[in-house]
Amino acid sequence: MRGKPTIAITSGEPAGIGPDLCAALARRDNSARLVLLGDRELLVGRARATGVPLVLRDYAPDNAALPDIIEVLHLPLAAAVAAGRLDRANARYVLSLLDRAIDGCQSGEFAAVVTAPVHKGIINEAGIAFSGHTEYFAQRTQTARVLMMLCGGGMRVALATTHMPLAQVAAAITRPDLTACLRILRTDLQRKFGIAEPRIIVAGLNPHAGEGGHMGREEIDTIQPVCDALRGVGWRIDGPLPADTLFVPERLKNCDAVLAMYHDQGLPVLKYASFGQGVNITLGLPLLRTSVDHGTALDLAGSGRADAGSLFAAVDMATALAAGATAR
């Protein structure tokens, strides 16, 4: 295990499937040193409930990494947990997992962090404003602008806007913001994925990309000028294109990433192609963060029926990106 990256894995909402997925890592060979962040007894108990032979070693930064051994950084629950039953008392516990992982990544203790799903609603019910992992990581690292990108089904799809009501999307797409999104996307495709000259497709906002202004002017007033300006300095950008026809094999085979304008424009296509195997990556951060492509699935917690494929893919992606960053 010498030279293998150390990956922090936050176990997420304790009443959801996050602890189940983390325990399932014991079923496979892992090419990184894995450190689970969460309550030790919760993880052991969920492994027992789901029939996983999980053996944990207490984590210390100076431990020698051992093959087939998963470590746990114990952070205690605030209240006892029943699988499938949310409790706002544990909201700050959930955020403490993220805080510890972020601190460890920023100090160099961890090479990357992989996040299991959290439940936004219960965190907000506890009186803590929380719109999602992406925004929280940006705030905690004091990063002015980040970008959500999902990978799966042979696609990389980034989002110009993320967790906001559809009624607010058009106003949020401005020339400066769209330019910033594309700069982050291109830079991280180069630095993290090793793509020298990324080829990016930009979706339009409106049906038929506005139909020449008859179905909206956002393409004419905002999206097209940004694409033209970046093409003018040598970027490989196609668009804006109608979202209902850009996700076809003929276009995607000549594309390294798609920039969709809003959450439900780009992600249904990708998740249809890859659900259970997709990976969420936050671009623009001063650290590596990947995540599963699904939610807490409270109804599956503790049942042994949760599919860990997305977590496995997220761990593998984090390991590959961390190894690539070290090599470069």
C-alpha positions as CSV (number, residue, x, y, z in Angstrom):
1,M,0.0,0.0,0.0
2,R,3.0,2.3,0.0
3,G,2.4,5.4,-2.1
4,K,-1.3,4.8,-2.3
5,P,-3.5,7.9,-1.7
6,T,-5.4,8.3,1.5
7,I,-9.1,8.9,0.7
8,A,-11.5,10.2,3.3
9,I,-15.1,8.9,3.0
10,T,-17.8,10.7,4.9
11,S,-20.7,8.3,5.8
12,G,-23.4,10.9,5.3
13,E,-26.9,10.9,6.8
14,P,-26.8,8.2,9.5
15,A,-30.4,7.1,9.0
16,G,-29.9,6.6,5.3
17,I,-27.9,4.2,3.2
18,G,-24.5,6.0,3.6
19,P,-23.3,3.8,6.4
20,D,-24.5,0.7,4.4
21,L,-22.5,1.8,1.4
22,C,-19.4,2.5,3.4
23,A,-19.5,-0.9,5.0
24,A,-19.9,-2.5,1.5
25,L,-16.4,-1.3,0.7
26,A,-15.1,-4.3,2.7
27,R,-16.5,-6.5,-0.1
28,R,-14.0,-5.4,-2.7
29,D,-10.3,-4.8,-3.3
30,N,-9.5,-1.1,-2.9
31,S,-6.4,0.5,-4.5
32,A,-6.3,3.3,-1.9
33,R,-6.0,3.7,1.8
34,L,-9.6,4.3,2.9
35,V,-10.6,6.2,6.0
36,L,-14.3,6.1,6.9
37,L,-15.5,9.2,8.8
38,G,-18.4,8.5,11.1
39,D,-19.6,6.8,14.3
40,R,-17.8,3.5,14.7
41,E,-20.7,1.6,16.3
42,L,-23.1,2.9,13.6
43,L,-20.8,1.6,10.9
44,V,-20.2,-1.8,12.6
45,G,-23.9,-2.2,13.4
46,R,-25.0,-1.4,9.8
47,A,-22.4,-3.8,8.5
48,R,-23.8,-6.5,10.7
49,A,-27.3,-5.8,9.7
50,T,-26.4,-6.0,6.0
51,G,-24.3,-9.1,6.3
52,V,-20.9,-7.4,5.5
53,P,-17.8,-8.8,7.1
54,L,-16.4,-5.3,8.0
55,V,-13.2,-5.1,10.1
56,L,-12.2,-1.6,11.1
57,R,-9.0,-0.2,12.5
58,D,-8.9,3.1,14.3
59,Y,-7.4,5.7,12.1
60,A,-4.2,7.7,13.0
61,P,-2.4,9.7,10.3
62,D,0.9,7.9,11.0
63,N,-0.6,4.4,10.7
64,A,1.1,2.2,8.2
65,A,-1.4,1.5,5.4
66,L,-2.3,-2.2,5.2
67,P,-4.0,-4.1,2.3
68,D,-7.6,-5.0,2.8
69,I,-7.9,-2.9,6.0
70,I,-10.4,-0.1,6.2
71,E,-9.8,2.5,8.9
72,V,-12.4,4.6,10.8
73,L,-12.0,8.1,12.1
74,H,-14.6,7.9,14.9
75,L,-16.9,11.0,15.2
76,P,-19.7,10.2,17.6
77,L,-23.4,10.6,16.9
78,A,-25.4,13.2,18.8
79,A,-28.4,10.8,19.1
80,A,-29.0,7.1,18.6
81,V,-30.1,6.2,15.1
82,A,-32.8,3.9,13.7
83,A,-32.3,3.1,10.1
84,G,-34.8,5.0,7.9
85,R,-35.8,7.5,10.6
86,L,-34.4,11.0,10.3
87,D,-33.5,12.9,13.5
88,R,-32.6,16.6,13.3
89,A,-30.4,16.1,16.4
90,N,-27.8,14.5,14.2
91,A,-27.7,17.4,11.6
92,R,-24.5,18.9,13.1
93,Y,-22.9,15.5,13.3
94,V,-23.4,15.2,9.5
95,L,-21.7,18.5,8.9
96,S,-18.9,17.7,11.3
97,L,-18.0,14.8,9.0
98,L,-17.7,17.2,6.1
99,D,-15.7,19.7,8.2
100,R,-13.2,17.1,9.3
101,A,-12.8,15.8,5.7
102,I,-12.3,19.3,4.3
103,D,-9.8,20.2,7.0
104,G,-7.9,17.0,6.3
105,C,-7.8,17.6,2.6
106,Q,-6.6,21.2,3.0
107,S,-3.8,20.2,5.4
108,G,-2.6,17.4,3.0
109,E,-3.7,14.6,5.4
110,F,-6.1,13.3,2.8
111,A,-5.6,13.2,-0.9
112,A,-9.3,13.4,-1.6
113,V,-12.8,13.1,-0.1
114,V,-15.7,11.0,-1.2
115,T,-19.1,11.9,0.2
116,A,-22.0,9.6,0.9
117,P,-25.5,11.2,0.6
118,V,-26.9,13.7,3.1
119,H,-30.5,14.7,3.6
120,K,-30.8,18.5,2.9
121,G,-34.3,18.7,4.4
122,I,-33.4,17.5,7.9
123,I,-30.4,19.7,8.1
124,N,-32.6,22.7,7.2
125,E,-35.2,21.6,9.7
126,A,-32.5,21.7,12.4
127,G,-32.1,25.4,11.7
128,I,-29.0,25.2,9.5
129,A,-29.2,26.7,6.1
130,F,-27.9,24.0,3.7
131,S,-28.5,23.7,0.0
132,G,-26.1,20.9,-0.8
133,H,-22.6,19.5,-0.6
134,T,-21.4,21.6,-3.6
135,E,-22.3,24.9,-2.0
136,Y,-21.1,23.8,1.4
137,F,-17.7,22.8,0.1
138,A,-17.4,26.2,-1.7
139,Q,-18.3,28.1,1.4
140,R,-16.0,26.2,3.7
141,T,-13.0,26.5,1.4
142,Q,-13.8,30.1,0.6
143,T,-14.1,29.3,-3.1
144,A,-15.9,32.0,-5.0
145,R,-17.2,29.7,-7.8
146,V,-17.4,26.0,-8.1
147,L,-19.1,23.7,-10.7
148,M,-21.0,20.5,-10.3
149,M,-20.1,17.8,-12.9
150,L,-21.4,14.2,-13.1
151,C,-19.7,11.5,-14.9
152,G,-21.3,8.3,-16.1
153,G,-22.7,6.5,-19.1
154,G,-19.8,7.7,-21.2
155,M,-20.7,11.3,-20.5
156,R,-19.4,14.3,-18.4
157,V,-22.2,16.8,-17.7
158,A,-21.5,20.0,-15.8
159,L,-24.2,22.4,-14.6
160,A,-24.2,26.2,-15.0
161,T,-26.8,26.4,-12.1
162,T,-27.4,23.7,-9.4
163,H,-29.9,23.6,-6.6
164,M,-32.3,26.5,-7.3
165,P,-35.9,26.8,-8.3
166,L,-36.5,26.7,-12.0
167,A,-38.1,30.1,-11.9
168,Q,-34.7,31.6,-10.9
169,V,-32.5,29.9,-13.5
170,A,-32.8,32.4,-16.4
171,A,-31.8,35.3,-14.2
172,A,-28.8,33.4,-12.8
173,I,-27.3,32.8,-16.2
174,T,-25.3,35.9,-16.9
175,R,-22.3,36.4,-19.2
176,P,-19.8,36.7,-16.4
177,D,-21.2,33.7,-14.6
178,L,-21.4,31.5,-17.7
179,T,-17.8,32.5,-18.6
180,A,-16.6,31.6,-15.1
181,C,-18.3,28.2,-15.4
182,L,-16.7,27.4,-18.7
183,R,-13.3,28.5,-17.4
184,I,-13.6,26.2,-14.4
185,L,-14.7,23.3,-16.6
186,R,-12.0,23.7,-19.1
187,T,-9.3,24.2,-16.5
188,D,-10.2,21.1,-14.5
189,L,-10.6,19.0,-17.6
190,Q,-7.0,19.9,-18.3
191,R,-5.6,19.7,-14.8
192,K,-7.5,16.9,-13.3
193,F,-8.4,14.8,-16.3
194,G,-5.3,15.4,-18.4
195,I,-7.3,16.6,-21.5
196,A,-5.0,19.1,-23.2
197,E,-7.7,20.8,-25.4
198,P,-11.1,19.9,-24.1
199,R,-14.1,19.8,-26.5
200,I,-17.1,21.3,-24.8
201,I,-20.8,21.4,-25.9
202,V,-22.9,24.1,-24.4
203,A,-26.7,23.6,-24.1
204,G,-29.2,26.3,-24.8
205,L,-31.6,27.3,-22.1
206,N,-34.9,27.4,-24.0
207,P,-36.6,24.8,-26.2
208,H,-34.9,24.6,-29.6
209,A,-32.2,26.9,-28.2
210,G,-34.6,29.7,-28.4
211,E,-35.6,29.2,-32.0
212,G,-33.9,32.4,-33.1
213,G,-35.5,34.4,-30.3
214,H,-39.1,33.2,-30.8
215,M,-38.8,31.0,-27.6
216,G,-36.6,33.2,-25.5
217,R,-33.6,35.5,-26.0
218,E,-31.1,34.0,-23.5
219,E,-29.2,32.3,-26.2
220,I,-28.9,35.5,-28.3
221,D,-28.2,37.9,-25.5
222,T,-26.1,35.7,-23.2
223,I,-25.1,32.2,-24.2
224,Q,-24.1,32.7,-27.9
225,P,-21.9,35.8,-27.1
226,V,-20.0,33.9,-24.4
227,C,-19.4,30.9,-26.7
228,D,-18.3,33.2,-29.6
229,A,-15.9,35.1,-27.3
230,L,-14.2,31.9,-26.1
231,R,-14.1,30.3,-29.5
232,G,-12.4,33.5,-30.6
233,V,-9.5,32.8,-28.3
234,G,-9.1,29.2,-29.5
235,W,-11.4,27.3,-27.2
236,R,-13.1,24.2,-28.7
237,I,-16.7,25.0,-27.9
238,D,-19.9,24.0,-29.7
239,G,-23.2,25.7,-28.9
240,P,-25.6,26.8,-27.8
241,L,-27.4,23.6,-28.9
242,P,-30.9,22.4,-28.2
243,A,-30.8,20.1,-25.2
244,D,-33.2,17.6,-26.7
245,T,-30.8,16.8,-29.6
246,L,-27.3,17.4,-28.2
247,F,-27.3,14.1,-26.2
248,V,-26.9,11.8,-29.2
249,P,-24.0,9.5,-29.8
250,E,-22.9,11.3,-32.9
251,R,-22.4,14.6,-31.0
252,L,-21.1,13.1,-27.8
253,K,-18.3,11.1,-29.4
254,N,-16.6,14.4,-30.3
255,C,-17.2,15.9,-26.9
256,D,-15.3,15.8,-23.6
257,A,-18.0,17.5,-21.5
258,V,-21.4,19.1,-21.8
259,L,-22.4,22.3,-19.9
260,A,-26.1,22.1,-19.2
261,M,-27.9,25.2,-18.0
262,Y,-29.8,23.7,-15.1
263,H,-30.0,20.6,-12.9
264,D,-32.9,18.8,-14.6
265,Q,-31.8,19.6,-18.1
266,G,-28.6,17.6,-18.0
267,L,-28.8,15.1,-15.2
268,P,-31.9,13.0,-16.2
269,V,-30.1,11.9,-19.4
270,L,-26.9,11.0,-17.6
271,K,-28.6,9.2,-14.8
272,Y,-30.7,7.2,-17.2
273,A,-27.5,6.0,-18.8
274,S,-25.6,5.3,-15.6
275,F,-27.7,5.4,-12.5
276,G,-26.0,3.5,-9.7
277,Q,-22.6,3.9,-11.4
278,G,-22.4,7.7,-11.8
279,V,-20.0,10.0,-10.0
280,N,-20.5,13.6,-8.9
281,I,-17.3,15.7,-8.9
282,T,-17.1,19.3,-7.6
283,L,-14.8,21.3,-10.0
284,G,-13.0,24.5,-9.0
285,L,-12.2,23.5,-5.4
286,P,-8.7,23.6,-4.0
287,L,-9.2,19.9,-3.1
288,L,-10.6,16.7,-4.8
289,R,-14.1,15.8,-4.0
290,T,-16.3,13.1,-5.5
291,S,-19.7,11.8,-4.5
292,V,-22.4,9.3,-5.3
293,D,-25.1,10.2,-7.8
294,H,-28.1,9.5,-5.6
295,G,-29.8,10.4,-2.3
296,T,-30.2,8.8,1.1
297,A,-32.8,6.1,0.1
298,L,-34.2,5.9,3.7
299,D,-36.4,3.0,2.7
300,L,-33.4,0.9,1.9
301,A,-31.2,1.7,4.9
302,G,-30.2,-1.4,6.9
303,S,-31.9,-3.7,4.4
304,G,-28.9,-5.0,2.5
305,R,-30.5,-4.0,-0.8
306,A,-28.7,-0.7,-1.4
307,D,-26.5,-0.7,-4.5
308,A,-23.0,0.5,-3.6
309,G,-21.9,0.8,-7.3
310,S,-22.0,4.6,-7.3
311,L,-19.8,4.8,-4.1
312,F,-17.4,2.3,-5.6
313,A,-17.2,4.4,-8.8
314,A,-16.7,7.6,-6.7
315,V,-13.9,6.0,-4.7
316,D,-12.2,4.8,-7.9
317,M,-12.5,8.2,-9.5
318,A,-11.1,10.0,-6.4
319,T,-8.2,7.5,-6.3
320,A,-7.4,8.0,-10.0
321,L,-7.6,11.8,-9.8
322,A,-5.5,11.8,-6.7
323,A,-2.9,9.5,-8.3
324,G,-2.9,11.7,-11.4
325,A,-2.4,14.9,-9.4
326,T,0.5,13.3,-7.6
327,A,2.0,12.1,-10.9
328,R,1.7,15.6,-12.5
